[in-house]
Amino acid sequence: TSGPPVAGSTLKDSSGRVVGSAVFLQEDNGVRILLDLRGATPGTKAVHIHEVGRCDAPGFDSAGAHFNPKQAEHGTENPRGPHAGDLPNITVDATGHGHLEVTASRVTLRPGSASLLDGGGTALVVHEGPDDMRADPAGNSGLRIACGVIVRGG
């Protein structure tokens, strides 16, 4: 028998260099996301799921806006939020490594409006700065510095 759906993403920077990878595991209460960055600029960075499965360098604007099937506002601290694709910040250490583990309860790998794999797919995007968790539409998190299309796996 096949297990629950699994997906993955390879993140590249604007020059096409691989700077990270993520695994997405369907669980009962949402999608478990394990993100690892390497060779990134140290500091706190915003991480979001964007609504289009395209990562055209250098600016990654092709990934569209945040994944937001319920038309909420941005931010976990916004009373009218958050977007389904709003995730916690990741901290990158002095060696350029960062690790984030989170269960995203507003998304699924199964079919439906909240699916990360339906339609044109989705992308995982890392921004240059931290998300303030409240400013619509993107938490004042700055430029998109890495992007990876989320693809069905395993």
C-alpha positions as CSV (number, residue, x, y, z in Angstrom):
1,T,0.0,0.0,0.0
2,S,1.1,3.5,-0.5
3,G,1.6,5.8,2.4
4,P,0.5,9.4,2.8
5,P,1.5,11.9,0.1
6,V,5.0,13.2,0.1
7,A,6.5,16.1,-1.8
8,G,9.8,17.9,-2.1
9,S,11.5,21.1,-3.2
10,T,15.0,22.1,-4.2
11,L,15.6,25.8,-3.6
12,K,18.0,27.8,-5.8
13,D,19.2,31.4,-5.5
14,S,19.0,34.0,-8.2
15,S,22.2,32.7,-9.9
16,G,20.8,29.1,-10.0
17,R,22.9,27.7,-7.2
18,V,21.2,25.2,-5.0
19,V,20.9,26.7,-1.5
20,G,18.4,24.4,0.2
21,S,15.9,21.6,0.1
22,A,12.6,20.9,1.7
23,V,10.5,17.8,2.3
24,F,6.7,17.9,2.7
25,L,5.0,15.1,4.5
26,Q,1.2,14.7,4.7
27,E,0.1,14.2,8.3
28,D,-3.4,14.1,9.9
29,N,-3.2,17.7,11.1
30,G,-1.5,19.3,8.1
31,V,1.7,19.1,6.1
32,R,5.0,18.7,8.0
33,I,7.7,20.8,6.3
34,L,11.4,20.2,6.9
35,L,13.5,22.9,5.3
36,D,17.3,23.0,5.3
37,L,19.3,25.9,3.9
38,R,23.0,25.9,3.2
39,G,25.2,28.7,1.8
40,A,22.6,31.3,2.7
41,T,23.4,34.8,4.1
42,P,23.2,34.7,7.9
43,G,20.2,36.2,9.7
44,T,16.5,35.7,10.1
45,K,14.6,35.0,6.9
46,A,10.9,34.8,6.0
47,V,9.6,31.6,4.4
48,H,6.4,31.4,2.5
49,I,4.5,29.1,0.2
50,H,3.7,31.0,-3.0
51,E,0.7,30.3,-5.3
52,V,2.4,29.4,-8.6
53,G,4.8,26.5,-9.2
54,R,7.4,28.6,-11.1
55,C,10.8,30.0,-10.0
56,D,12.1,32.2,-12.7
57,A,15.4,33.9,-11.6
58,P,16.5,36.4,-10.7
59,G,13.5,37.9,-8.8
60,F,11.2,34.8,-8.6
61,D,8.2,37.0,-9.3
62,S,6.8,34.1,-11.4
63,A,5.9,32.4,-8.1
64,G,3.1,34.9,-7.7
65,A,1.7,36.0,-4.3
66,H,1.4,33.9,-1.1
67,F,-0.6,30.7,-1.3
68,N,-4.0,32.0,-0.1
69,P,-7.0,29.9,-1.1
70,K,-9.2,31.4,1.6
71,Q,-8.4,35.0,0.6
72,A,-7.2,35.9,4.1
73,E,-4.7,38.7,4.9
74,H,-1.0,38.1,5.6
75,G,0.4,37.2,9.0
76,T,-0.2,34.9,11.9
77,E,-0.5,38.0,14.1
78,N,-3.1,39.6,11.8
79,P,-6.7,39.2,13.0
80,R,-7.8,38.8,9.3
81,G,-5.0,36.3,8.6
82,P,-3.0,34.3,8.0
83,H,-2.5,33.1,4.4
84,A,-2.3,29.4,4.1
85,G,1.3,29.8,2.9
86,D,2.5,31.9,5.8
87,L,5.2,30.0,7.7
88,P,7.6,30.8,10.6
89,N,10.9,32.6,10.0
90,I,14.1,30.5,9.6
91,T,17.3,31.5,11.3
92,V,20.5,31.1,9.3
93,D,23.6,30.8,11.4
94,A,27.1,32.2,10.8
95,T,28.0,29.2,8.6
96,G,25.1,29.7,6.3
97,H,23.0,26.9,7.6
98,G,19.4,27.1,8.6
99,H,16.8,24.5,9.6
100,L,13.0,24.9,10.0
101,E,10.5,22.2,11.0
102,V,6.8,23.2,11.1
103,T,3.4,21.6,10.5
104,A,1.4,23.8,8.2
105,S,-2.2,23.1,9.2
106,R,-3.8,25.2,6.4
107,V,-2.4,23.2,3.5
108,T,-2.6,19.6,2.2
109,L,-0.8,17.4,-0.3
110,R,-4.2,15.8,-1.1
111,P,-6.6,17.1,-3.8
112,G,-8.6,20.2,-3.0
113,S,-8.5,24.0,-2.8
114,A,-5.7,23.9,-0.1
115,S,-3.5,21.5,-2.1
116,L,0.1,22.4,-2.7
117,L,0.2,20.1,-5.7
118,D,-3.1,20.8,-7.7
119,G,-3.4,23.1,-10.6
120,G,-0.2,24.9,-11.5
121,G,1.4,23.8,-8.2
122,T,3.1,26.0,-5.7
123,A,6.6,27.1,-4.7
124,L,8.6,27.6,-1.5
125,V,10.2,31.0,-1.3
126,V,12.8,32.4,1.1
127,H,13.1,36.2,1.5
128,E,16.1,38.3,2.4
129,G,14.6,39.5,5.7
130,P,12.3,38.4,8.5
131,D,8.5,38.4,8.3
132,D,6.9,40.8,10.8
133,M,3.9,38.4,10.9
134,R,1.3,41.1,10.3
135,A,1.9,43.5,7.4
136,D,-0.2,42.6,4.3
137,P,0.7,41.3,1.8
138,A,4.2,39.9,2.6
139,G,5.2,40.9,6.1
140,N,7.8,43.5,4.9
141,S,10.2,40.6,4.3
142,G,12.1,42.0,1.4
143,L,13.3,40.5,-1.8
144,R,12.9,36.9,-2.8
145,I,16.3,35.3,-2.5
146,A,15.6,31.6,-3.0
147,C,12.8,29.6,-4.6
148,G,11.9,26.0,-5.2
149,V,8.9,24.4,-7.0
150,I,7.1,22.0,-4.7
151,V,6.8,18.6,-6.6
152,R,5.2,15.4,-5.8
153,G,7.6,12.8,-4.5
154,G,8.1,9.3,-3.1
